[in-house]
Amino acid sequence: MDLIADVLLAAGAIGAAIYCIVLARRLKRFNNLQNGMGGAVAVLSAQVDDMTKTLEKAQLAAGASAAQLSDLTQRAEAASRKLELMMASLHDLPEVTPPVAQSPSVEPEPAPTPEPRASDIPMFLSHRHNRMEAAE
């Protein structure tokens, strides 16, 4: 009976050892940095770091743009107040009509039409005479 118990105990220990070896191999493949899940986690971690840095830069740029926009808005409001004041002061001025100059009713002479230049006239040349001379 002791012998059977020892054999079963040894078989159980060997089975547990084989199971541990199989699990160790699977865990190595799982944590492999090039092909396994470990590589994917490492890549995702690097991407998260890059995105965090990019987000911080974007937030700084947005803050600077907001400050610049608020400054420009204040300047535009000040300019609109000045324009409103100028428009209001224009209504207080008397209307002045500019004097119209009387010109004699002489019609201007029409511009002469330009004569065609020699370079504008199409030239039609015949090359037959040259061929006949070469054939003679």
C-alpha angles and dihedrals in degrees: 000000000000089000093054091047091051092049092049091046091051091047090051091049092049090048091050090048092051090047090051091050091051091048091048091054092048091049091051091052091046093052095041107131095214105042109007137069091280090065091050091050091049092050092047091049091053091048091051090052091050092048091049091053091046091049092052091051091048091050091052091049091048091051092051091047091050091052092048091047092051090050091050091048091054091049091049091050090051091049091049090052090052091048092050089051091049092049090050091050091050091060090059094058119092116250113256120192116208115239113256113228114228110227124192115258096245117140115226117242115256115252113258115254112249116248116238115262123230090249090056094056112091115240122214114194128183119215094192095095091056091053094049091051090051091050094051 
